[in-house]
Amino acid sequence: MRTVAPILAFTLAFLVFFVGVGMYVDRISGTKQAVTGGDIVVGPEAGKDLFWGKGTCSNCHKVGSQGSNTRCPDLGDIGRRAAARAVEVNKKRQAEGKTADYNGNRYLIESVADPRAYVVEGYQPIMPKVYETVPLNRKEILSILSYLQLEGGEEDLDGLLKYQELIPEAKPGKRNEWGDAANGKKLFHDTKSNAGCIRCHKIEGRGEAAIGPDLTGIGGVQTSGYLLESIIEPSKVIVAGYDQFVLKDTDERVFAGQLYRASDAKKWNPSERVAFGEWVKDGDSVYFMDSENRKSDPIAKDDIEDIERGPIQQPLSMMPGDFLQKLDKQEILDLVAYLLSQK
C-alpha cells in the first residue's frame, strides 16, 4: 500500500504537465507541400493532394475503397453524412431550446476545429485539433474540406467560408528537445527491452503483429500529451478496431483477445454495424489473438455458445498498463520523443 500513493502522484503530475505543454512540443512536419510556388487555390483539387499528403489525414482515415487506416471513421460519403449529422445536432439543439441553425458545412469545419463536439458512434475521441499537430493554414484546411464535400455531396466553398473564422491559424510548434528519440527508438524496436513496442505495433513497415495500431506517421497526427497518456493509461482511450473481446464456446471454454474470422483473417469490429451472426458465415470459424500475439484454437460458428449476443467487448486495452513500473521517467519521455519524430 505504501507504493500506491507515489505512483499515483507521479502519474498525475506527469499528465498535468505534459498534456498542458503538448501542443508546444510537436515538431513541424517535414512532408513536402502538396501545392508549391505561392498561395494555393482553395478547392478540392488542392484538398485531395493535401488529404493524402501533407495533411496526413490518411494516417487515421480511409475514404471508401481508398486507404486502409481505420483509427478514425471512413470518410467515404461524408459529404452526404455531414448533412445527416447536422440534422441530429439540430434536434438536440431544439430540445435544449437553442436555435437550430447547424448545417453540414459547419459540421465539417467543426470536425477539424473542435473534433470532440461530435464523436461518431463506435469511435473514441482521439482526433486532436488539426492545427495543433499539422502546420496547415486556414486555406489548406478549407481545401481539404471542399474535397471531402464531393464524397456524396456537392462542392460548396461559400458555405464553408461562412464558418472559416472557427479555424484558428496554425502556429509553429517548438522543436522537441525533452526526450532522446534515438534511445526511444531502441526501446521501441528491441523485443528484449522493457518496452518492446514492436511486439504489438507496426511502424514504417517494420513489425509483424497487428494487436496494436500501426504507428507510422503518428507524430504528425497526435500530440505529446496523447502519446504520453496512451503509454501510462492505455485503457483510457482504445482505438476503434483494437478492442479486446470475450467469447464462450458450448464446452464452456472462455476465449479472450482480438477476434478474427478464419476464412479471411478479417478482424471483428463492431463499429462496422454488422450482426455477429451474419459476420460469421455458416461453416466458418473464428479465432483469437491474445496480448502475447498467440493464436487460439479455431471455434466453429456452431460451437459458439450465444451467436446472437456475440463477443462481449472489454474495457481493458490489450496493451499492458504497467509501464510506470517497467520503465523509468526518462525512458517514457524517450519513447514519446521517438513517436513524435514519426511524421
Beta strands, then each sheet from edge to edge (+ up, - down):
strand 1: 244-248
strand 2: 254-261
strand 3: 266-267
strand 4: 285-289
strand 5: 299-300
strand 6: 312-314
sheet 1: 3+ 2- 1+ 6-
sheet 2: 3+ 2- 4+ 5-
end
